[in-house]
Amino acid sequence: MELTDPADSRRTILVIGATGLIGSAIAVRLRREGHSVTGLARTWRRSGAIQNMRFDVALATKPEDWLHVLSGVEVAVNCAGALQDGPGDDVKAVHFDGPSALFKACERAGVKRLIHLSAIGVDRAQPSDFSNTKYRAEEALKASALDWVILRPSVVLGRAAYGASAMFRGLAALPILPLMPDTGKLQVVELDDVVETVVRLLPDSAPARVTLDLAGPEPLEFGEVVAAYRSWMGRKPAHELPLPRPVSKILYGLGDLAGWLGWRPPLRTTAAREIVRGATGDPTRWIKVTGITPTSLSDALAAYPISVQERWFSGLYFLKPIALLVLAAFWIATGIISLTVGWGLGVDLMRRTALPALAEISVVAGAFADLVVGALIAFRRTSHAGLLLGVAISLFYVAAGTLLLPELWREPLGPLLKIWPILVLHLITIVILEDR
């Protein structure tokens, strides 16, 4: 029998949303398989041998916006997604406007095969803009002339930690597990199974114009998913604490506030609406079409040992937002205090230095700098710069205090000594700042 040259099966593939949890895993796997892969992402990140281009799906709402990135492309894989509207996030544009233009552009550019990542259950109910726009994009794709494949994964978990995959790890580190009310069951699906599905559906000979629910083999309660991670980490079962609805609404509201500051916590009102429906489906057709047997969560976790990195990540997951909140509040509070109740003390302190004429302006300048640092830390886009500026200003305060008022080193409350643990917290937060 004559063997097919592996080079004959290599494709030129465009992966949209190539820095997300699913998109990055797909891009790396396809590159490893020998395909020529170009990744599109709103934020550019270096990703090994993958050629990533900065491209905002939300702004590409006309077919003409896509044609230059589709030149020479044989298969497009759309993994772009957003949970909820916020600064820089437009759910309708990312899920419907941009993809609808992509579908038309693929028809013009001769890209026949398009694999589109949707979400499980969007055909049954659309309780939020997330599921509504996902479903509308499915309908637009089905109306096209493309050889389309729609994949509807359930909650995707894997070795990489982002979104739900990160949240479950963080919850597994808590001695008390808070449980939100009205949480539906989850048939969590492994990231490797999702990636393998895409690989098997790439060839022109693979089934087309099919919609597949990618769901794990067992429906689990939310607490059971967390318990599986705790068991994997060698921790005893946590005490479960069902939260009253008013408390859950406050937490979801805080998540929305963080979202409007540019952060992307998984706990937001969209999640509250979607989680009531749960994330379940029938994997029978998926198994029949691809030959893939979905991996259970317990089997997936048992496939690789727990590492110190996993323990660190799970323990730091909820400490990270606390650290950011504390640092932002610390800098803003010191600025406000300096300009209000602490004004007299600050001016008197500066008058004890060799520069008494600059006492008032020094206090004002210091307070303004503190307020700026706090505001920069609070917003996601500027948080890294804010943390670095906080380090620089803290070091300046140490140097200025040493030169102008060296006796501060001997103060019982240690104003200059206490700067050092603050500096360390800044540096640790800088290191753990990235989400993916």
Residue pairs with C-beta under 8 A, 6 or more apart in sequence:
6 34
7 34
9 203
10 33
10 34
10 35
10 36
11 35
11 36
11 74
11 75
11 202
12 35
12 36
12 38
12 72
12 73
12 74
12 75
13 30
13 35
13 36
13 37
13 38
13 73
13 74
13 75
13 76
13 77
13 202
14 38
14 39
14 40
14 69
14 70
14 73
14 75
14 76
14 77
14 111
15 23
15 26
15 27
15 30
15 37
15 38
15 39
15 40
15 77
15 79
16 23
16 40
16 55
16 57
16 76
16 77
16 78
16 79
16 80
16 102
17 23
17 40
17 41
17 57
17 78
17 79
17 80
17 81
17 117
18 24
18 26
18 27
18 39
18 40
18 41
18 47
18 50
18 52
18 79
19 39
19 41
19 43
19 45
19 47
19 52
19 436
20 41
20 79
20 80
20 81
20 162
20 436
21 156
21 158
21 160
21 162
21 163
21 165
21 191
21 436
22 79
22 117
22 153
22 156
22 191
22 194
22 195
23 39
23 41
23 77
23 79
23 80
24 39
24 47
24 160
24 436
25 158
25 160
25 191
25 192
25 194
25 195
26 77
26 79
26 194
26 195
26 198
27 37
27 39
27 47
27 50
28 47
28 48
28 50
29 195
29 198
29 199
30 37
30 198
30 199
30 202
31 37
31 48
31 49
31 50
33 199
35 202
37 50
37 51
38 50
38 51
38 52
38 53
38 69
38 73
39 47
39 50
39 51
39 52
39 53
40 52
40 53
40 55
40 57
40 69
41 52
41 53
41 54
41 55
42 54
42 55
42 56
42 57
42 58
42 88
43 54
44 52
44 53
44 54
45 52
46 52
53 69
55 69
57 80
57 93
57 94
57 98
57 99
57 102
58 89
58 90
58 93
58 94
58 97
58 98
59 65
59 93
59 98
60 66
60 98
60 101
60 102
61 93
61 97
61 98
61 100
61 101
62 101
63 101
63 102
63 104
63 105
63 108
64 105
65 101
65 105
66 101
66 102
66 105
66 106
66 109
67 105
67 108
67 109
70 76
70 105
70 106
70 109
70 111
71 109
73 109
73 111
74 111
74 112
74 113
75 111
75 113
75 114
75 115
75 202
76 102
76 106
76 111
76 113
76 114
76 115
77 114
77 115
77 117
77 198
78 99
78 102
78 114
78 115
78 116
78 117
79 117
80 94
80 95
80 98
80 99
81 94
81 95
81 117
81 119
81 134
82 89
82 90
82 91
82 94
82 95
82 130
83 89
83 91
83 130
83 264
83 266
83 268
83 270
83 271
84 91
84 128
84 129
84 130
84 256
84 259
84 268
84 269
84 270
85 91
85 129
86 259
86 260
86 262
86 264
87 260
87 261
87 262
87 381
88 262
88 381
89 259
89 264
91 129
91 130
91 133
92 129
92 133
94 133
95 130
95 133
95 134
95 136
95 137
96 133
96 136
96 137
96 140
99 116
99 137
99 140
99 141
100 137
100 140
102 114
103 114
103 140
103 141
103 144
103 146
103 148
104 144
105 111
106 112
106 114
106 144
106 146
107 144
107 145
107 146
111 146
112 146
112 147
112 204
113 146
113 147
113 148
113 149
113 202
113 204
113 208
114 141
114 146
114 147
114 148
114 149
115 148
115 149
115 151
115 198
115 201
115 202
116 137
116 138
116 141
116 148
116 149
116 150
116 151
117 151
117 153
118 134
118 135
118 137
118 138
118 150
118 151
118 152
119 130
119 131
119 134
119 152
119 153
120 152
120 153
120 154
120 187
120 213
120 214
120 215
120 279
120 280
120 281
121 131
121 152
121 277
121 278
121 279
121 280
121 281
122 131
122 132
122 134
122 135
122 138
122 152
123 135
123 138
123 152
123 211
124 277
125 131
125 277
126 132
126 135
127 273
127 274
127 276
127 277
128 269
128 270
128 273
128 274
129 270
130 270
130 274
131 274
138 150
138 211
141 148
141 150
142 148
142 150
142 209
147 204
147 208
147 209
148 208
148 209
149 201
149 206
149 207
149 208
149 209
149 210
149 211
149 212
150 210
150 211
150 212
151 194
151 197
151 198
151 212
151 214
152 211
152 212
152 213
152 214
152 281
153 189
153 194
153 214
153 215
154 186
154 187
154 188
154 189
154 213
154 214
154 215
154 216
154 279
154 280
154 281
155 164
155 186
155 188
155 189
155 279
156 164
156 165
156 188
156 189
156 190
156 191
156 194
157 164
157 165
157 168
157 188
157 189
157 190
157 191
157 225
157 297
157 300
158 165
158 190
158 191
158 192
158 300
159 191
159 304
160 191
160 436
161 169
161 313
162 435
162 436
163 266
164 266
165 191
166 266
166 313
166 317
166 435
167 266
167 267
167 317
168 225
168 226
168 229
169 229
169 310
169 313
169 314
169 317
170 313
170 314
170 317
170 318
171 177
171 226
171 229
172 226
172 229
172 230
172 232
172 233
172 235
172 238
172 314
173 233
173 235
173 314
173 315
173 317
173 318
174 238
174 318
175 238
175 239
176 238
176 239
176 240
176 241
177 223
177 226
177 238
177 239
177 240
177 241
178 241
178 243
179 222
179 223
179 240
179 241
179 242
179 243
180 222
180 243
180 248
180 251
180 272
180 275
181 242
181 243
181 244
181 245
181 248
182 275
182 276
183 221
183 222
183 275
183 276
183 278
184 275
184 276
184 277
184 278
184 279
184 280
185 219
185 220
185 221
185 278
185 279
185 280
186 219
186 220
186 221
186 222
186 225
186 278
186 279
186 280
187 215
187 216
187 217
187 218
187 219
187 220
187 279
187 280
187 281
187 283
188 216
188 220
188 225
188 279
188 297
189 214
189 215
189 216
189 294
190 216
190 294
190 295
190 297
190 300
192 295
192 300
193 214
193 292
193 294
193 295
194 214
196 290
196 292
197 212
197 214
197 286
197 290
197 292
200 206
200 290
200 291
200 292
201 207
201 290
207 289
210 285
210 289
212 285
212 286
212 289
212 290
213 281
213 282
213 283
213 285
213 286
214 281
214 283
214 286
214 294
215 279
215 280
215 281
215 282
215 283
215 286
215 294
216 283
216 294
216 295
216 296
216 297
217 283
217 293
217 294
217 295
217 296
218 296
218 297
219 278
219 280
220 228
220 297
222 275
223 240
225 297
226 238
227 237
227 238
228 297
228 298
228 301
229 301
229 314
230 236
230 237
230 238
231 301
232 301
232 302
232 306
233 306
233 310
233 311
233 314
234 306
243 251
248 272
251 267
252 267
252 268
252 269
252 271
252 272
253 269
254 267
255 265
255 266
255 267
255 268
255 269
255 271
256 268
256 269
258 265
258 321
259 265
259 268
261 378
261 379
261 380
262 379
262 380
262 381
263 321
263 380
264 380
264 435
265 321
283 294
286 292
286 294
287 293
287 294
316 432
320 429
320 432
320 433
323 425
323 428
323 429
324 377
324 378
324 383
324 429
326 425
327 374
327 377
327 387
327 390
327 425
327 426
327 429
328 374
328 375
328 377
328 378
328 386
329 374
330 374
330 422
331 370
331 371
331 373
331 374
331 377
331 390
332 370
332 371
332 374
332 375
332 378
333 374
334 367
334 370
335 367
335 368
335 369
335 370
335 371
335 374
336 367
336 371
338 346
338 363
338 366
338 367
338 370
339 363
339 364
339 367
343 363
346 363
346 366
347 359
347 360
347 363
348 359
349 405
350 356
350 358
350 359
350 360
350 362
350 363
351 359
352 405
353 359
353 404
353 405
354 404
355 362
355 404
369 393
370 393
372 389
373 386
373 389
373 390
373 393
374 386
375 382
375 386
376 382
376 383
376 385
376 386
376 389
377 383
377 386
377 387
377 390
378 386
379 386
383 433
384 430
384 433
387 426
387 429
387 430
387 433
388 430
390 426
391 423
391 426
391 427
394 419
394 422
394 423
394 426
395 423
397 416
397 419
398 416
398 419
401 408
401 409
401 415
401 416
402 408
402 409
402 416
408 415
408 416
409 416
409 417
